[in-house]
């Protein structure tokens, strides 16, 4: 049976508005730890535990760039805002800046004394941010590749750190279970959030800079207001650790990946999961939206890199919102798939699954803060219950059919195995009389 997933049959209107898997790239020999999409939408970037970087071209029949230089697992990688440079971090305690070309020339940055966990360019590409197991966060200037200063305060490994949109602040997450805000003007830790109960794997600033989000090994995603320093949303997000998160440029959606092998798209206005995607066969380890939100990439423990079309602009237009900078550029093309997988590729949420403990939020325009709100659309939801229930029952029936077929196949395999064992016992015992009378319940041609 092929390992490639396929999407469940959908009607045309659904297919036009739901996320779609567009390309799948194979080439790594270890878990994919980082993914990114180039600003011009013509390349995808991935880093892996196999210590290599791969730059994948969306143009058909174009070989990927393969960058070799790190001496240990790559932990993170990112395109610069111009797309000309690539930054990578590694457990070999170094950071590298690569030319995005077939030659792949690189410069090594050394200042950390332990594994480097994350890299992040400022929006103007002038600064580089790195976080490390040495408990420090470091700032570098990109033009001269010079280390500038460190941010000190975490009591354990720093797993992730990201710039605010204006590069005046930094958010970081650590094994000390805290999310910290840093002011780069004063180089001071201005606040620590201690709401998570386990290691913080991923942090991000909201596109308008007014709030921060974090994903944790406690399986939860939390969002805080930067100014009031209050928690805004709390999601019991996944069945296993949250490994990566990414905001849609509109600020209306959040994408997450998890060790439970799923990707989820969260509707921040409604305060609930909008889609659950089942593309990866093992842990989903990395996600990233493109800079215009039209696509996103994912990587997993199955060594696969996947590029998806988000199709969230349809959701935004339905609300009267404008998608941000959807320029439709790039060379990404549909990859046709005829393979079968027993798990559906996508499930659209039609009930209040993974409902946040805090009330859903009303998201304004990007210039406005997130604000708490009650359930103003409760009556509308009530009127949709029969239709939603029907949809849920249809999905349950589909899954039961798949489960039934799987059980039948397993029973056939068990029967063949039992025949094989019985047949071999007779051959070993030299019992020709029993062999002549033996009536297998399944063909033996595979065993002879």
URGIHU-V438236 format. One record per run of one state. SS is the DSSP state (H for helix, E for strand, C for the rest). FROM is the first residue (numbers start at 1). LEN is the number of residues. If there is no record, write none. Layout:
# URGIHU-V438236
SS/FROM/LEN, SS/FROM/LEN
This chain:
# URGIHU-V438236
C/1/11, H/12/6, C/18/2, E/20/7, C/27/5, E/32/6, C/38/5, E/43/6, C/49/3, E/52/6, C/58/7, E/65/4, C/69/5, E/74/6, C/80/5, E/85/6, C/91/4, E/95/5, C/100/6, E/106/4, C/110/6, E/116/6, C/122/5, E/127/6, C/133/3, E/136/6, C/142/4, E/146/7, C/153/5, E/158/6, C/164/5, E/169/6, C/175/4, E/179/5, C/184/4, E/188/6, C/194/6, E/200/6, C/206/5, E/211/6, C/217/3, E/220/6, C/226/5, E/231/6, C/237/5, E/242/6, C/248/5, E/253/6, C/259/4, E/263/5, C/268/4, E/272/6, C/278/6, E/284/6, C/290/5, E/295/6, C/301/3, E/304/6, C/310/3, H/313/6, C/319/27, E/346/3, C/349/12, E/361/2, C/363/8, E/371/2, C/373/5, H/378/6, C/384/1, H/385/45, C/430/2, H/432/6, C/438/11
